[in-house]
């Protein structure tokens, strides 16, 4: 559910400092690239938790 919510709407995940810097002088493509990079970095912890959860589930159901 959380995974689908991340990609259903375009998230704007910039911190306030990053947003201020981008709004003052950067073009829209740079801001979009920064948002994409933040989303990609956010995916890694969810993947790790999912993989670990799957391994634990398989170990518990095997016994």
mmCIF file as gemmi writes it, N, C-alpha and C atoms, coordinates in Angstrom:
data_model
loop_
_atom_site.group_PDB
_atom_site.id
_atom_site.type_symbol
_atom_site.label_atom_id
_atom_site.label_alt_id
_atom_site.label_comp_id
_atom_site.label_asym_id
_atom_site.label_entity_id
_atom_site.label_seq_id
_atom_site.pdbx_PDB_ins_code
_atom_site.Cartn_x
_atom_site.Cartn_y
_atom_site.Cartn_z
_atom_site.occupancy
_atom_site.B_iso_or_equiv
_atom_site.pdbx_formal_charge
_atom_site.auth_seq_id
_atom_site.auth_asym_id
_atom_site.pdbx_PDB_model_num
ATOM 1 N N . UNK Axp A 1 ? 0.822 -1.186 0 1 0 ? 1 A 1
ATOM 2 C CA . UNK Axp A 1 ? 0 0 0 1 0 ? 1 A 1
ATOM 3 C C . UNK Axp A 1 ? 0.871 1.258 0 1 0 ? 1 A 1
ATOM 4 N N . UNK Axp A 2 ? 1.895 1.269 0.845 1 0 ? 2 A 1
ATOM 5 C CA . UNK Axp A 2 ? 2.789 2.424 0.906 1 0 ? 2 A 1
ATOM 6 C C . UNK Axp A 2 ? 3.54 2.571 -0.415 1 0 ? 2 A 1
ATOM 7 N N . UNK Axp A 3 ? 3.991 1.445 -0.969 1 0 ? 3 A 1
ATOM 8 C CA . UNK Axp A 3 ? 4.725 1.47 -2.232 1 0 ? 3 A 1
ATOM 9 C C . UNK Axp A 3 ? 3.871 2.067 -3.34 1 0 ? 3 A 1
ATOM 10 N N . UNK Axp A 4 ? 2.599 1.668 -3.41 1 0 ? 4 A 1
ATOM 11 C CA . UNK Axp A 4 ? 1.706 2.205 -4.431 1 0 ? 4 A 1
ATOM 12 C C . UNK Axp A 4 ? 1.445 3.689 -4.215 1 0 ? 4 A 1
ATOM 13 N N . UNK Axp A 5 ? 1.341 4.094 -2.972 1 0 ? 5 A 1
ATOM 14 C CA . UNK Axp A 5 ? 1.085 5.501 -2.655 1 0 ? 5 A 1
ATOM 15 C C . UNK Axp A 5 ? 2.253 6.39 -3.083 1 0 ? 5 A 1
ATOM 16 N N . UNK Axp A 6 ? 3.479 5.86 -3.006 1 0 ? 6 A 1
ATOM 17 C CA . UNK Axp A 6 ? 4.645 6.643 -3.4 1 0 ? 6 A 1
ATOM 18 C C . UNK Axp A 6 ? 4.62 7.002 -4.875 1 0 ? 6 A 1
ATOM 19 N N . UNK Axp A 7 ? 4.099 6.094 -5.7 1 0 ? 7 A 1
ATOM 20 C CA . UNK Axp A 7 ? 4.155 6.316 -7.135 1 0 ? 7 A 1
ATOM 21 C C . UNK Axp A 7 ? 2.819 6.718 -7.735 1 0 ? 7 A 1
ATOM 22 N N . UNK Axp A 8 ? 1.769 6.744 -6.945 1 0 ? 8 A 1
ATOM 23 C CA . UNK Axp A 8 ? 0.461 7.127 -7.465 1 0 ? 8 A 1
ATOM 24 C C . UNK Axp A 8 ? 0.411 8.621 -7.746 1 0 ? 8 A 1
ATOM 25 N N . UNK Axp A 9 ? 0.937 9.397 -6.834 1 0 ? 9 A 1
ATOM 26 C CA . UNK Axp A 9 ? 1.012 10.842 -7.016 1 0 ? 9 A 1
ATOM 27 C C . UNK Axp A 9 ? 2.483 11.228 -7.057 1 0 ? 9 A 1
ATOM 28 N N . UNK Axp A 10 ? 2.774 12.301 -7.761 1 0 ? 10 A 1
ATOM 29 C CA . UNK Axp A 10 ? 4.159 12.751 -7.834 1 0 ? 10 A 1
ATOM 30 C C . UNK Axp A 10 ? 4.525 13.4 -6.498 1 0 ? 10 A 1
ATOM 31 N N . UNK Axp A 11 ? 5.434 12.794 -5.759 1 0 ? 11 A 1
ATOM 32 C CA . UNK Axp A 11 ? 5.791 13.367 -4.461 1 0 ? 11 A 1
ATOM 33 C C . UNK Axp A 11 ? 6.768 14.531 -4.611 1 0 ? 11 A 1
ATOM 34 N N . UNK Axp A 12 ? 6.649 15.498 -3.731 1 0 ? 12 A 1
ATOM 35 C CA . UNK Axp A 12 ? 7.589 16.6 -3.659 1 0 ? 12 A 1
ATOM 36 C C . UNK Axp A 12 ? 8.292 16.466 -2.318 1 0 ? 12 A 1
ATOM 37 N N . UNK Axp A 13 ? 9.444 15.824 -2.329 1 0 ? 13 A 1
ATOM 38 C CA . UNK Axp A 13 ? 10.089 15.392 -1.101 1 0 ? 13 A 1
ATOM 39 C C . UNK Axp A 13 ? 11.298 16.234 -0.709 1 0 ? 13 A 1
ATOM 40 N N . UNK Axp A 14 ? 11.364 17.443 -1.171 1 0 ? 14 A 1
ATOM 41 C CA . UNK Axp A 14 ? 12.523 18.256 -0.871 1 0 ? 14 A 1
ATOM 42 C C . UNK Axp A 14 ? 12.434 18.811 0.545 1 0 ? 14 A 1
ATOM 43 N N . UNK Axp A 15 ? 13.587 18.893 1.173 1 0 ? 15 A 1
ATOM 44 C CA . UNK Axp A 15 ? 13.608 19.588 2.457 1 0 ? 15 A 1
ATOM 45 C C . UNK Axp A 15 ? 13.455 21.083 2.185 1 0 ? 15 A 1
ATOM 46 N N . UNK Axp A 16 ? 13.194 21.842 3.204 1 0 ? 16 A 1
ATOM 47 C CA . UNK Axp A 16 ? 12.943 23.274 3.003 1 0 ? 16 A 1
ATOM 48 C C . UNK Axp A 16 ? 14.176 23.997 2.463 1 0 ? 16 A 1
ATOM 49 N N . UNK Axp A 17 ? 15.347 23.575 2.878 1 0 ? 17 A 1
ATOM 50 C CA . UNK Axp A 17 ? 16.571 24.211 2.395 1 0 ? 17 A 1
ATOM 51 C C . UNK Axp A 17 ? 16.787 23.92 0.91 1 0 ? 17 A 1
ATOM 52 N N . UNK Axp A 18 ? 16.596 22.669 0.507 1 0 ? 18 A 1
ATOM 53 C CA . UNK Axp A 18 ? 16.747 22.306 -0.914 1 0 ? 18 A 1
ATOM 54 C C . UNK Axp A 18 ? 15.713 23.035 -1.76 1 0 ? 18 A 1
ATOM 55 N N . UNK Axp A 19 ? 14.509 23.104 -1.266 1 0 ? 19 A 1
ATOM 56 C CA . UNK Axp A 19 ? 13.442 23.78 -2.011 1 0 ? 19 A 1
ATOM 57 C C . UNK Axp A 19 ? 13.783 25.264 -2.209 1 0 ? 19 A 1
ATOM 58 N N . UNK Axp A 20 ? 14.293 25.913 -1.176 1 0 ? 20 A 1
ATOM 59 C CA . UNK Axp A 20 ? 14.63 27.334 -1.284 1 0 ? 20 A 1
ATOM 60 C C . UNK Axp A 20 ? 15.746 27.557 -2.297 1 0 ? 20 A 1
ATOM 61 N N . UNK Axp A 21 ? 16.743 26.706 -2.293 1 0 ? 21 A 1
ATOM 62 C CA . UNK Axp A 21 ? 17.85 26.846 -3.24 1 0 ? 21 A 1
ATOM 63 C C . UNK Axp A 21 ? 17.364 26.633 -4.662 1 0 ? 21 A 1
ATOM 64 N N . UNK Axp A 22 ? 16.536 25.628 -4.872 1 0 ? 22 A 1
ATOM 65 C CA . UNK Axp A 22 ? 16.056 25.333 -6.217 1 0 ? 22 A 1
ATOM 66 C C . UNK Axp A 22 ? 15.097 26.397 -6.741 1 0 ? 22 A 1
ATOM 67 N N . UNK Axp A 23 ? 14.303 26.978 -5.859 1 0 ? 23 A 1
ATOM 68 C CA . UNK Axp A 23 ? 13.348 27.99 -6.307 1 0 ? 23 A 1
ATOM 69 C C . UNK Axp A 23 ? 14.021 29.312 -6.655 1 0 ? 23 A 1
ATOM 70 N N . UNK Axp A 24 ? 15.185 29.574 -6.08 1 0 ? 24 A 1
ATOM 71 C CA . UNK Axp A 24 ? 15.821 30.863 -6.325 1 0 ? 24 A 1
ATOM 72 C C . UNK Axp A 24 ? 16.547 30.936 -7.654 1 0 ? 24 A 1
ATOM 73 N N . UNK Axp A 25 ? 17.104 29.825 -8.135 1 0 ? 25 A 1
ATOM 74 C CA . UNK Axp A 25 ? 17.878 29.992 -9.351 1 0 ? 25 A 1
ATOM 75 C C . UNK Axp A 25 ? 17.915 28.807 -10.286 1 0 ? 25 A 1
ATOM 76 N N . UNK Axp A 26 ? 17.334 27.717 -9.925 1 0 ? 26 A 1
ATOM 77 C CA . UNK Axp A 26 ? 17.447 26.531 -10.77 1 0 ? 26 A 1
ATOM 78 C C . UNK Axp A 26 ? 16.244 26.409 -11.694 1 0 ? 26 A 1
ATOM 79 N N . UNK Axp A 27 ? 16.464 25.712 -12.772 1 0 ? 27 A 1
ATOM 80 C CA . UNK Axp A 27 ? 15.354 25.476 -13.693 1 0 ? 27 A 1
ATOM 81 C C . UNK Axp A 27 ? 14.495 24.314 -13.202 1 0 ? 27 A 1
ATOM 82 N N . UNK Axp A 28 ? 13.371 24.105 -13.845 1 0 ? 28 A 1
ATOM 83 C CA . UNK Axp A 28 ? 12.421 23.074 -13.414 1 0 ? 28 A 1
ATOM 84 C C . UNK Axp A 28 ? 12.997 21.677 -13.58 1 0 ? 28 A 1
ATOM 85 N N . UNK Axp A 29 ? 13.84 21.475 -14.565 1 0 ? 29 A 1
ATOM 86 C CA . UNK Axp A 29 ? 14.421 20.145 -14.797 1 0 ? 29 A 1
ATOM 87 C C . UNK Axp A 29 ? 15.338 19.739 -13.645 1 0 ? 29 A 1
ATOM 88 N N . UNK Axp A 30 ? 16.075 20.684 -13.104 1 0 ? 30 A 1
ATOM 89 C CA . UNK Axp A 30 ? 16.941 20.387 -11.964 1 0 ? 30 A 1
ATOM 90 C C . UNK Axp A 30 ? 16.112 20.004 -10.747 1 0 ? 30 A 1
ATOM 91 N N . UNK Axp A 31 ? 15.029 20.716 -10.501 1 0 ? 31 A 1
ATOM 92 C CA . UNK Axp A 31 ? 14.16 20.393 -9.369 1 0 ? 31 A 1
ATOM 93 C C . UNK Axp A 31 ? 13.536 19.017 -9.546 1 0 ? 31 A 1
ATOM 94 N N . UNK Axp A 32 ? 13.105 18.691 -10.757 1 0 ? 32 A 1
ATOM 95 C CA . UNK Axp A 32 ? 12.517 17.381 -11.025 1 0 ? 32 A 1
ATOM 96 C C . UNK Axp A 32 ? 13.56 16.286 -10.828 1 0 ? 32 A 1
ATOM 97 N N . UNK Axp A 33 ? 14.786 16.531 -11.267 1 0 ? 33 A 1
ATOM 98 C CA . UNK Axp A 33 ? 15.852 15.549 -11.1 1 0 ? 33 A 1
ATOM 99 C C . UNK Axp A 33 ? 16.155 15.312 -9.628 1 0 ? 33 A 1
ATOM 100 N N . UNK Axp A 34 ? 16.147 16.372 -8.843 1 0 ? 34 A 1
ATOM 101 C CA . UNK Axp A 34 ? 16.386 16.223 -7.412 1 0 ? 34 A 1
ATOM 102 C C . UNK Axp A 34 ? 15.276 15.409 -6.763 1 0 ? 34 A 1
ATOM 103 N N . UNK Axp A 35 ? 14.03 15.679 -7.126 1 0 ? 35 A 1
ATOM 104 C CA . UNK Axp A 35 ? 12.91 14.906 -6.594 1 0 ? 35 A 1
ATOM 105 C C . UNK Axp A 35 ? 13.024 13.435 -6.98 1 0 ? 35 A 1
ATOM 106 N N . UNK Axp A 36 ? 13.393 13.158 -8.225 1 0 ? 36 A 1
ATOM 107 C CA . UNK Axp A 36 ? 13.556 11.772 -8.664 1 0 ? 36 A 1
ATOM 108 C C . UNK Axp A 36 ? 14.65 11.071 -7.867 1 0 ? 36 A 1
ATOM 109 N N . UNK Axp A 37 ? 15.746 11.77 -7.628 1 0 ? 37 A 1
ATOM 110 C CA . UNK Axp A 37 ? 16.839 11.193 -6.851 1 0 ? 37 A 1
ATOM 111 C C . UNK Axp A 37 ? 16.422 10.867 -5.427 1 0 ? 37 A 1
ATOM 112 N N . UNK Axp A 38 ? 15.643 11.73 -4.824 1 0 ? 38 A 1
ATOM 113 C CA . UNK Axp A 38 ? 15.17 11.485 -3.463 1 0 ? 38 A 1
ATOM 114 C C . UNK Axp A 38 ? 14.249 10.273 -3.428 1 0 ? 38 A 1
ATOM 115 N N . UNK Axp A 39 ? 13.379 10.137 -4.428 1 0 ? 39 A 1
ATOM 116 C CA . UNK Axp A 39 ? 12.482 8.977 -4.487 1 0 ? 39 A 1
ATOM 117 C C . UNK Axp A 39 ? 13.289 7.697 -4.652 1 0 ? 39 A 1
ATOM 118 N N . UNK Axp A 40 ? 14.298 7.71 -5.511 1 0 ? 40 A 1
ATOM 119 C CA . UNK Axp A 40 ? 15.129 6.52 -5.696 1 0 ? 40 A 1
ATOM 120 C C . UNK Axp A 40 ? 15.842 6.148 -4.404 1 0 ? 40 A 1
ATOM 121 N N . UNK Axp A 41 ? 16.328 7.128 -3.678 1 0 ? 41 A 1
ATOM 122 C CA . UNK Axp A 41 ? 16.99 6.842 -2.41 1 0 ? 41 A 1
ATOM 123 C C . UNK Axp A 41 ? 16.014 6.308 -1.366 1 0 ? 41 A 1
ATOM 124 N N . UNK Axp A 42 ? 14.761 6.733 -1.437 1 0 ? 42 A 1
ATOM 125 C CA . UNK Axp A 42 ? 13.752 6.25 -0.489 1 0 ? 42 A 1
ATOM 126 C C . UNK Axp A 42 ? 13.37 4.799 -0.744 1 0 ? 42 A 1
ATOM 127 N N . UNK Axp A 43 ? 13.51 4.327 -1.977 1 0 ? 43 A 1
ATOM 128 C CA . UNK Axp A 43 ? 13.094 2.975 -2.324 1 0 ? 43 A 1
ATOM 129 C C . UNK Axp A 43 ? 13.982 1.932 -1.651 1 0 ? 43 A 1
ATOM 130 N N . UNK Axp A 44 ? 15.263 2.226 -1.483 1 0 ? 44 A 1
ATOM 131 C CA . UNK Axp A 44 ? 16.216 1.248 -0.96 1 0 ? 44 A 1
ATOM 132 C C . UNK Axp A 44 ? 15.819 0.714 0.418 1 0 ? 44 A 1
ATOM 133 N N . UNK Axp A 45 ? 15.488 1.547 1.406 1 0 ? 45 A 1
ATOM 134 C CA . UNK Axp A 45 ? 15.099 0.983 2.706 1 0 ? 45 A 1
ATOM 135 C C . UNK Axp A 45 ? 13.848 0.109 2.63 1 0 ? 45 A 1
ATOM 136 N N . UNK Axp A 46 ? 12.875 0.499 1.797 1 0 ? 46 A 1
ATOM 137 C CA . UNK Axp A 46 ? 11.672 -0.315 1.655 1 0 ? 46 A 1
ATOM 138 C C . UNK Axp A 46 ? 11.989 -1.659 1.02 1 0 ? 46 A 1
ATOM 139 N N . UNK Axp A 47 ? 12.876 -1.682 0.048 1 0 ? 47 A 1
ATOM 140 C CA . UNK Axp A 47 ? 13.279 -2.949 -0.556 1 0 ? 47 A 1
ATOM 141 C C . UNK Axp A 47 ? 13.991 -3.836 0.456 1 0 ? 47 A 1
ATOM 142 N N . UNK Axp A 48 ? 14.891 -3.257 1.236 1 0 ? 48 A 1
ATOM 143 C CA . UNK Axp A 48 ? 15.606 -4.04 2.245 1 0 ? 48 A 1
ATOM 144 C C . UNK Axp A 48 ? 14.651 -4.62 3.281 1 0 ? 48 A 1
ATOM 145 N N . UNK Axp A 49 ? 13.715 -3.826 3.748 1 0 ? 49 A 1
ATOM 146 C CA . UNK Axp A 49 ? 12.737 -4.316 4.72 1 0 ? 49 A 1
ATOM 147 C C . UNK Axp A 49 ? 11.888 -5.418 4.102 1 0 ? 49 A 1
ATOM 148 N N . UNK Axp A 50 ? 11.488 -5.242 2.853 1 0 ? 50 A 1
ATOM 149 C CA . UNK Axp A 50 ? 10.694 -6.265 2.171 1 0 ? 50 A 1
ATOM 150 C C . UNK Axp A 50 ? 11.45 -7.561 1.992 1 0 ? 50 A 1
ATOM 151 N N . UNK Axp A 51 ? 12.711 -7.477 1.598 1 0 ? 51 A 1
ATOM 152 C CA . UNK Axp A 51 ? 13.523 -8.683 1.407 1 0 ? 51 A 1
ATOM 153 C C . UNK Axp A 51 ? 13.749 -9.391 2.732 1 0 ? 51 A 1
ATOM 154 N N . UNK Axp A 52 ? 14.082 -8.647 3.765 1 0 ? 52 A 1
ATOM 155 C CA . UNK Axp A 52 ? 14.29 -9.256 5.084 1 0 ? 52 A 1
ATOM 156 C C . UNK Axp A 52 ? 12.994 -9.872 5.59 1 0 ? 52 A 1
ATOM 157 N N . UNK Axp A 53 ? 11.88 -9.183 5.405 1 0 ? 53 A 1
ATOM 158 C CA . UNK Axp A 53 ? 10.585 -9.735 5.811 1 0 ? 53 A 1
ATOM 159 C C . UNK Axp A 53 ? 10.256 -11.018 5.074 1 0 ? 53 A 1
ATOM 160 N N . UNK Axp A 54 ? 10.556 -11.069 3.787 1 0 ? 54 A 1
ATOM 161 C CA . UNK Axp A 54 ? 10.306 -12.276 2.995 1 0 ? 54 A 1
ATOM 162 C C . UNK Axp A 54 ? 11.171 -13.436 3.472 1 0 ? 54 A 1
ATOM 163 N N . UNK Axp A 55 ? 12.44 -13.165 3.765 1 0 ? 55 A 1
ATOM 164 C CA . UNK Axp A 55 ? 13.34 -14.216 4.254 1 0 ? 55 A 1
ATOM 165 C C . UNK Axp A 55 ? 12.857 -14.741 5.599 1 0 ? 55 A 1
ATOM 166 N N . UNK Axp A 56 ? 12.469 -13.845 6.499 1 0 ? 56 A 1
ATOM 167 C CA . UNK Axp A 56 ? 11.963 -14.275 7.81 1 0 ? 56 A 1
ATOM 168 C C . UNK Axp A 56 ? 10.688 -15.086 7.641 1 0 ? 56 A 1
ATOM 169 N N . UNK Axp A 57 ? 9.797 -14.643 6.776 1 0 ? 57 A 1
ATOM 170 C CA . UNK Axp A 57 ? 8.551 -15.37 6.52 1 0 ? 57 A 1
ATOM 171 C C . UNK Axp A 57 ? 8.836 -16.775 6.003 1 0 ? 57 A 1
ATOM 172 N N . UNK Axp A 58 ? 9.763 -16.893 5.057 1 0 ? 58 A 1
ATOM 173 C CA . UNK Axp A 58 ? 10.1 -18.212 4.508 1 0 ? 58 A 1
ATOM 174 C C . UNK Axp A 58 ? 10.708 -19.115 5.578 1 0 ? 58 A 1
ATOM 175 N N . UNK Axp A 59 ? 11.541 -18.548 6.443 1 0 ? 59 A 1
ATOM 176 C CA . UNK Axp A 59 ? 12.155 -19.336 7.511 1 0 ? 59 A 1
ATOM 177 C C . UNK Axp A 59 ? 11.11 -19.806 8.518 1 0 ? 59 A 1
ATOM 178 N N . UNK Axp A 60 ? 10.148 -18.961 8.834 1 0 ? 60 A 1
ATOM 179 C CA . UNK Axp A 60 ? 9.122 -19.331 9.805 1 0 ? 60 A 1
ATOM 180 C C . UNK Axp A 60 ? 8.139 -20.345 9.239 1 0 ? 60 A 1
ATOM 181 N N . UNK Axp A 61 ? 7.837 -20.26 7.955 1 0 ? 61 A 1
ATOM 182 C CA . UNK Axp A 61 ? 6.885 -21.206 7.365 1 0 ? 61 A 1
ATOM 183 C C . UNK Axp A 61 ? 7.542 -22.523 7 1 0 ? 61 A 1
ATOM 184 N N . UNK Axp A 62 ? 8.873 -22.56 6.898 1 0 ? 62 A 1
ATOM 185 C CA . UNK Axp A 62 ? 9.568 -23.799 6.572 1 0 ? 62 A 1
ATOM 186 C C . UNK Axp A 62 ? 9.529 -24.766 7.753 1 0 ? 62 A 1
ATOM 187 N N . UNK Axp A 63 ? 9.578 -24.247 8.955 1 0 ? 63 A 1
ATOM 188 C CA . UNK Axp A 63 ? 9.619 -25.105 10.153 1 0 ? 63 A 1
ATOM 189 C C . UNK Axp A 63 ? 8.286 -25.611 10.52 1 0 ? 63 A 1
